[in-house]
Amino acid sequence: MEILLQQVINGLVLGSMYALVALGYTMVYGIINLINFAHGEVLMVGALTSWSIIGLMRDAMPGTPGWIILILATLIACVVAAVLNFTIEKVAYRPLRNSPKLAPLITAIGMSILLQTLAMIIWKPNYKSYPTLLSSETYNIGGAVISPTQIMILSVTAISLTILMWLVNYTKLGRAMRATAENPRVASLMGVKPDMVISATFIIGAVLAAIAGVMYASNYGTAQHTMGFLPGLKAFTAAVFGGIGNLAGAVVGGVLLGLIEAIGSGYLGVLTGDILGSHYSDIFAFVVLIIMLTLRPSGLLGERVADRA
């Protein structure tokens, strides 16, 4: 039971990060029916930006509490990621909005490769050791352990999801997003500016991805220019698993995928007679995707067209 509880905690932490990134995928898809495959690289830029800011702040302000440095670094990373995603939408996707669906898809893949290359040039290709800014003391829960960093990840995710749901459901911008997702032309006749709404959606998705990037680097202790590819791919899987275009589906899909991956990796060796170890845990995400697309192509919660924003 201790092992199971530990894997559940690990799965919730992992699923929280997947959920934040999956929300970016599903929001953009809900508005303009585009899969932004460069979204994982926005996570990477957020993580590496925060790593740079942490190094600068530690040199400039020695003795500053780690949690203050982490908050400031995260805020700056969110701003950089928001500007980046806004630029990507304006330069790479907006001119292709009325093109065949394959054109923006190929552009998204190309933008992903471009961002990885630029990050490699700016930050160099070597792995960076991401500093531990919170206490390293762990807490015991029923035989399992949880660290302050993991508690921070779960708390920040819950707060971020609450703010996002409030934004989408109870604000003027949220109403504009839902109207644009329903019918952009009719929404524009009612005074909504679709271009502004789409840009805002990309900015919100970038902020969530940057937060996930900081949490991912904090949890695993490393950052590198290719670090966003696999989490981005798994977050896309989570979005499809939960129902692409559905906010609640992205959250459910992310959390469930994290739990499946963590619990599966904990018992994979036992189930396969030690043929496959925990380092094969990545296969679970794609096995889940294949099964879901075969049995229920619309995802667990389906796609609610009226409130896909």
C-alpha positions in Angstrom: 0.0 0.0 0.0 2.9 2.4 0.7 4.2 1.8 -2.8 0.8 2.4 -4.3 0.2 5.5 -2.3 3.6 6.8 -3.3 2.9 6.2 -7.0 -0.5 7.9 -6.6 1.2 11.0 -5.2 3.7 10.9 -8.0 1.0 10.5 -10.6 -1.0 13.4 -9.3 2.0 15.6 -9.4 2.9 14.5 -13.0 -0.8 14.7 -14.0 -1.1 18.2 -12.7 1.7 19.4 -15.1 0.2 17.5 -18.0 -3.2 19.1 -17.3 -1.8 22.7 -17.4 -0.1 22.0 -20.7 -3.1 20.1 -22.1 -5.3 23.2 -21.3 -3.2 25.2 -23.7 -3.7 22.7 -26.5 -7.4 22.3 -25.9 -8.1 26.1 -25.6 -6.4 26.8 -28.9 -8.2 23.9 -30.6 -11.5 25.0 -29.2 -11.1 28.5 -30.7 -9.5 27.9 -34.1 -9.3 24.1 -34.5 -5.5 24.2 -34.6 -3.1 21.9 -32.7 -0.2 24.0 -31.6 2.6 21.5 -31.7 5.1 24.2 -30.6 3.3 24.4 -27.2 5.8 22.0 -25.6 8.6 24.3 -26.6 6.8 27.2 -24.8 7.1 25.1 -21.6 10.8 24.6 -22.3 11.4 28.4 -22.8 9.5 29.1 -19.6 11.7 26.6 -17.7 15.0 27.9 -19.1 14.1 31.5 -18.7 13.3 30.9 -15.0 16.6 29.0 -14.7 18.5 32.1 -16.0 16.5 34.5 -13.8 17.2 32.4 -10.7 20.9 32.4 -11.4 20.9 36.2 -11.9 18.8 36.9 -8.8 21.0 34.6 -6.6 24.0 36.6 -7.7 22.3 40.0 -7.3 20.4 39.4 -4.1 22.2 36.8 -2.0 20.3 35.7 1.1 16.8 36.2 -0.6 14.4 33.4 0.5 14.1 30.7 -2.2 10.3 31.0 -2.5 10.5 34.7 -3.3 13.1 34.0 -6.1 11.0 31.2 -7.4 7.8 33.4 -7.6 9.7 36.2 -9.3 11.4 33.8 -11.8 8.0 32.2 -12.6 6.4 35.6 -13.2 9.1 36.7 -15.6 9.0 33.3 -17.3 5.3 33.7 -17.8 5.8 37.1 -19.4 8.5 35.8 -21.8 6.4 32.8 -22.7 3.3 35.0 -23.3 5.2 37.3 -25.6 6.7 34.3 -27.4 3.3 32.6 -28.0 1.7 35.9 -29.0 4.4 36.3 -31.6 4.1 32.7 -32.8 0.3 33.2 -33.3 0.7 36.5 -35.1 3.6 35.5 -37.4 3.2 31.8 -38.0 -0.5 30.9 -37.6 -2.6 34.0 -38.4 -1.5 34.3 -42.0 -2.5 30.6 -42.5 -5.8 30.8 -40.7 -7.9 30.3 -43.9 -5.4 27.9 -45.5 -5.9 24.1 -45.8 -5.6 22.4 -42.3 -2.3 20.7 -43.3 -0.4 24.1 -43.7 -0.7 25.3 -40.1 0.0 21.8 -38.8 3.3 21.7 -40.7 4.1 25.2 -39.6 3.5 24.2 -36.0 6.0 21.4 -36.3 8.5 23.6 -38.0 8.1 26.3 -35.3 8.7 23.6 -32.7 12.0 22.6 -34.3 12.9 26.3 -34.7 12.3 27.1 -31.0 14.4 24.1 -30.0 17.3 25.2 -32.2 17.1 28.8 -30.9 17.0 27.6 -27.3 20.1 25.4 -28.0 21.9 28.4 -29.3 20.9 30.7 -26.5 21.2 28.3 -23.5 23.7 25.7 -25.1 22.8 22.0 -25.4 24.1 20.7 -22.1 21.7 19.8 -19.2 21.3 22.5 -16.6 21.0 21.7 -12.9 17.8 23.4 -11.7 18.3 24.7 -8.2 16.2 23.5 -5.3 14.7 26.7 -3.9 12.3 25.1 -1.4 13.0 23.0 1.7 14.3 19.5 0.9 12.5 18.2 4.0 9.9 15.5 3.2 6.6 14.8 4.9 5.3 11.2 5.6 1.7 10.4 4.5 0.7 6.8 5.3 4.2 5.5 4.5 4.6 7.6 1.4 6.6 10.8 1.2 5.9 14.1 -0.4 8.2 17.0 -0.8 7.5 20.8 -0.4 8.1 21.1 -4.2 5.4 18.5 -4.9 3.0 20.2 -2.5 3.8 23.5 -4.3 3.1 21.9 -7.7 -0.3 20.5 -6.6 -1.3 23.8 -4.9 -0.2 26.0 -7.9 -2.1 23.7 -10.3 -5.3 23.9 -8.2 -5.0 27.7 -8.0 -4.3 28.1 -11.7 -7.2 25.8 -12.7 -9.6 27.8 -10.4 -8.5 31.1 -11.9 -8.8 29.7 -15.4 -12.3 28.4 -14.8 -13.4 31.7 -13.3 -11.9 33.6 -16.3 -13.6 31.4 -18.9 -17.0 31.2 -17.2 -17.5 34.5 -15.4 -15.6 37.3 -17.3 -16.2 39.3 -20.4 -13.1 37.7 -22.0 -14.4 34.3 -21.2 -17.8 35.0 -22.8 -16.0 36.3 -25.9 -13.9 33.2 -26.0 -17.0 31.0 -25.9 -18.7 33.0 -28.5 -15.7 32.9 -30.8 -15.5 29.1 -30.4 -19.2 28.8 -31.2 -19.1 31.0 -34.4 -16.4 33.6 -35.0 -18.3 35.4 -37.7 -21.5 35.8 -35.7 -19.4 36.8 -32.7 -17.7 39.5 -34.7 -21.1 40.9 -35.6 -21.9 41.1 -31.9 -18.9 43.3 -31.2 -16.4 40.6 -30.4 -12.9 40.9 -31.9 -11.9 37.4 -32.9 -8.2 38.3 -33.5 -7.9 39.7 -30.0 -9.7 36.7 -28.5 -7.4 34.3 -30.3 -4.3 36.2 -29.2 -5.6 36.2 -25.6 -6.1 32.5 -25.8 -2.5 31.9 -26.9 -1.3 34.2 -24.1 -3.2 32.3 -21.4 -2.0 29.0 -22.8 1.6 30.2 -22.7 1.3 31.4 -19.1 0.0 27.9 -18.1 2.8 26.2 -20.1 5.4 28.4 -18.4 4.1 27.6 -15.0 4.2 23.9 -15.9 7.7 24.3 -17.2 9.0 25.8 -13.9 7.2 23.1 -12.0 8.6 20.3 -14.3 12.2 21.6 -13.9 11.8 22.1 -10.1 10.4 18.5 -9.7 13.1 16.8 -11.8 16.0 19.2 -11.1 17.1 19.6 -14.7 16.4 21.8 -17.7 17.4 21.5 -21.3 16.4 22.7 -24.8 14.6 19.4 -25.7 12.8 19.0 -22.4 9.5 20.3 -23.8 9.0 17.7 -26.5 7.9 14.7 -24.5 5.8 16.5 -21.9 4.2 18.4 -24.8 3.4 15.2 -26.7 2.0 13.6 -23.5 -0.1 16.7 -22.7 -1.5 16.5 -26.3 -2.3 12.8 -25.6 -4.0 13.9 -22.3 -6.1 16.5 -24.2 -7.2 13.9 -26.7 -7.8 11.4 -23.9 -10.1 13.8 -22.0 -11.8 15.2 -25.1 -9.9 17.8 -27.2 -11.7 21.1 -27.1 -13.1 20.5 -23.6 -11.5 22.2 -20.6 -12.7 19.8 -18.0 -11.6 17.0 -20.3 -8.1 18.3 -20.5 -7.8 18.4 -16.7 -9.3 14.9 -16.3 -7.2 13.5 -19.1 -4.0 15.0 -17.7 -4.5 13.7 -14.2 -5.6 10.3 -15.3 -2.6 10.0 -17.7 -0.3 11.0 -14.9 -1.8 8.4 -12.6 -1.7 5.7 -15.3 1.9 6.4 -16.1 3.1 6.6 -12.5 1.2 3.5 -11.2 2.1 1.6 -14.4 5.8 2.4 -14.1 5.7 1.3 -10.4 4.4 -2.2 -11.3 5.6 -2.6 -14.9 8.6 -4.7 -13.8 6.5 -7.0 -11.7 3.8 -7.4 -14.4 6.4 -8.2 -17.2 8.7 -10.4 -15.1 11.4 -7.6 -15.1 11.5 -7.6 -18.9 10.3 -4.0 -18.9 11.5 -1.6 -16.2 10.2 1.8 -15.0 12.1 3.5 -17.8 9.6 2.2 -20.2 6.8 4.2 -18.6 6.5 6.5 -21.6 4.7 3.7 -23.5 1.6 4.1 -21.3 0.8 7.5 -22.7 0.7 6.3 -26.2 -1.0 2.9 -25.4 -3.8 5.0 -23.8 -4.0 7.2 -26.8 -4.3 4.3 -29.2 -7.0 2.6 -27.1 -8.9 5.8 -26.6 -8.9 6.7 -30.3 -10.0 3.2 -31.2 -12.8 2.9 -28.6 -13.9 6.5 -28.2 -12.4 9.0 -30.7 -14.1 12.0 -29.0 -12.4 11.3 -25.7 -13.7 10.6 -22.2 -15.9 13.7 -22.0 -16.4 14.2 -25.7 -16.3 17.6 -27.3 -19.0 20.1 -26.2 -19.0 22.5 -29.1 -21.0 25.2 -27.3 -18.4 25.8 -24.6 -15.1 24.5 -26.1 -13.3 27.7 -25.1 
